[in-house]
């Protein structure tokens, strides 16, 4: 379960934390009792959209991330 290259570490970090934050925010809203509010519905969709873009950036990183961290894209 060890990853060795910087690209693998970068992908594991982004994908795993985006999913964790997405589900954790939904759990907190549910337990906090404000999951039915309109503001939360909008915020929840924005968090989901942010998670989707984060996962996209994990596999197709912008050029400045490629240069700074030495990661590569899928293609």
N, C-alpha and C positions, 0 to 999 in steps of 0.2 A: 504494500500500500504506500510505497514511497514514489514520489515523482522526482525526476532529476533535472529536467531542463527548466529554464525560466518560463518558457511558453506554457508548459504543463502547470507549473505553479500558479501562473497568472490566471489560467482558465479555471482551475479548481477553486481558487480564491473568489473570483468574480461570480461564477455560477453558484457555488454553495452559499455564499453570503447573501446573494440576491434572493435566493429561495428562502433562506432562513428569515431574513428581514420581512419578506412578503407574508409568510405564514405567521410569524411572531406578531406583526402588526394586526393581523386579523384576529388572532387569539386575544390580544390585549383589548381590542375593541369589543369583542364578544363578552369577555369577562367584565369589562368596565361598564357594559350596558349601553354603550352609545353606538352600537353597530347598525341601528335602524335610522340614525339621523342622516339628513341629506348631505351635510358637510362630510360625514364619514364616507358616504357612498362615492362622492367625488374624489376624496383623498385616497380611498381604497383603489379606485381605478387608476389614479396617478401613480400609486406605488406599484401596481401591477405593470403599468406601462414602463416605469423606470426599471423594474426587474427584467422585462423583455429587452429593453435597450441595453442593459448591462450584460445580459447573456449574448446579445448580438455583438457587443464590443469584445466579449471574451473570444469569439471566433473570428471576427473581422475587426481587429483593433485599428484605431486611427494611426496615421503615419507618425505623429509625435510620440505615441505610446510605443510604437515599434522601435523608434530611434532611442528613446530614453531607457526602456527596460530590456531591449533586445529580444522582443517576442516576435513571432511570425504568425501570419494568418493561415487559414486552412488551404487556400489556393496557392 
